[in-house]
Amino acid sequence: ALQAHLRDMKAGESSVQAEFSQLLVKVGPLQADLDKQKKAMSEREQKMVAAKLLKEAASMFETLEAKIDKASAAAAPLIGDTKEDFTGAMFLGRCFEALNEHLRKAKKTKDGLFDEIRGSDSGVSEAKFVEFMKALPELKAQDG
């Protein structure tokens, strides 16, 4: 823009034109240096943004890894080596629910249920308990 203005100057303005030309000669290297500094600053800004993004990504990965560890711990009984323990616990829970439902339907106390299971015996053997549980309608209903 300045060079175009310099060309358009009239012949009588030669002293101004000469001064203007000298200023343009001085401005050229300064403009080049300014462009170089702008480029360097842009590169530094990009590096800062990249470093910030990397820091945020590292934080996100740490959070994600913590969530994965938590999910793995929660799922361990289902997918780990101790699946049998989980299955047994699930079945025991179903038995407990069926016994509670039987108590509620029969309107019995826990002592009444114990008396029902043992019958005329003084205690409850494992065989008697298993026999009672197999015959429990609430447990059969859950098996579907």
C-alpha positions in Angstrom: 0.0 0.0 0.0 2.8 2.4 0.8 4.7 1.5 -2.3 1.6 2.2 -4.4 1.3 5.6 -2.7 5.0 6.3 -3.4 4.5 5.6 -7.2 1.5 7.9 -7.3 3.4 10.8 -5.9 3.9 13.8 -8.1 7.4 14.8 -9.4 7.6 17.9 -7.2 7.4 15.8 -4.1 10.8 14.2 -4.7 12.3 15.1 -1.3 9.3 13.5 0.4 9.5 10.7 -2.0 13.2 10.1 -1.2 12.5 10.2 2.5 9.5 7.9 2.1 11.7 5.5 0.1 14.3 5.4 2.8 11.6 4.7 5.4 10.3 1.9 3.3 13.8 0.4 3.0 14.1 0.5 6.9 10.6 -0.9 7.3 11.3 -3.9 5.1 13.7 -5.7 7.5 11.5 -4.7 10.5 8.4 -6.2 8.8 10.4 -9.4 8.0 11.5 -9.6 11.7 7.9 -9.0 12.9 6.7 -11.8 10.6 9.4 -14.1 12.0 8.4 -13.2 15.6 4.7 -13.7 14.8 5.5 -17.2 13.4 7.6 -18.1 16.5 4.8 -16.8 18.8 2.2 -18.9 16.9 4.4 -22.0 17.3 4.8 -21.3 21.0 1.1 -20.9 21.4 0.4 -24.1 19.6 2.9 -25.9 21.8 1.2 -24.5 24.9 -2.2 -25.6 23.7 -0.8 -29.0 22.8 0.8 -29.3 26.3 -2.5 -28.3 27.9 -4.5 -30.8 25.8 -2.0 -33.6 26.7 -2.3 -32.8 30.4 -6.1 -32.8 30.2 -6.0 -36.1 28.2 -3.7 -37.7 30.8 -6.1 -36.6 33.5 -9.0 -38.1 31.6 -7.1 -41.4 31.1 -6.4 -41.6 34.8 -10.1 -41.1 35.6 -11.0 -43.6 32.9 -8.5 -46.2 34.3 -9.9 -45.7 37.8 -13.4 -46.3 36.5 -12.3 -49.4 34.6 -10.6 -50.7 37.8 -13.8 -50.0 39.7 -16.0 -51.7 37.1 -13.6 -54.7 36.9 -13.8 -55.1 40.7 -17.6 -54.9 40.6 -17.7 -57.5 37.7 -15.1 -59.8 39.2 -17.7 -62.2 40.7 -19.3 -62.5 37.3 -16.3 -62.9 35.1 -13.5 -63.8 37.5 -12.2 -67.1 38.7 -14.6 -67.2 41.6 -17.8 -67.4 39.5 -18.9 -70.5 41.5 -19.0 -68.5 44.7 -21.2 -65.9 43.1 -23.6 -68.5 41.7 -23.8 -70.1 45.1 -24.5 -66.7 46.8 -27.2 -65.9 44.2 -28.9 -69.2 44.8 -28.6 -68.8 48.6 -30.2 -65.3 48.2 -33.1 -66.9 46.2 -33.6 -69.5 48.9 -33.7 -66.8 51.6 -36.3 -64.8 49.6 -38.4 -67.9 49.1 -38.2 -68.7 52.9 -39.3 -65.2 53.7 -42.1 -65.3 51.2 -43.2 -68.7 52.7 -43.2 -67.1 56.2 -45.3 -64.2 55.0 -47.8 -66.4 53.1 -48.1 -69.0 55.9 -48.2 -66.2 58.5 -45.6 -68.0 60.6 -42.7 -66.9 62.7 -39.2 -68.1 62.2 -39.7 -70.5 65.1 -42.9 -71.8 63.5 -40.9 -72.3 60.2 -38.2 -74.2 62.1 -40.9 -76.4 63.7 -42.4 -77.1 60.3 -39.1 -78.1 58.8 -38.0 -80.4 61.7 -41.4 -82.0 62.2 -41.2 -84.5 65.1 -37.4 -84.6 65.2 -35.4 -82.6 67.8 -33.4 -80.8 65.2 -33.0 -80.2 61.4 -30.7 -82.4 59.5 -29.2 -81.2 56.2 -31.2 -83.9 54.4 -34.5 -82.7 56.0 -33.7 -79.0 55.1 -32.8 -79.9 51.5 -36.0 -81.9 51.2 -38.1 -79.0 52.6 -36.4 -76.5 50.3 -37.0 -78.7 47.2 -40.7 -78.9 48.1 -41.0 -75.2 48.9 -43.6 -73.8 46.4 -42.1 -70.3 46.5 -38.7 -71.7 45.3 -40.3 -73.7 42.6 -42.2 -70.7 41.4 -38.9 -68.8 41.1 -37.4 -71.5 39.1 -40.2 -71.0 36.6 
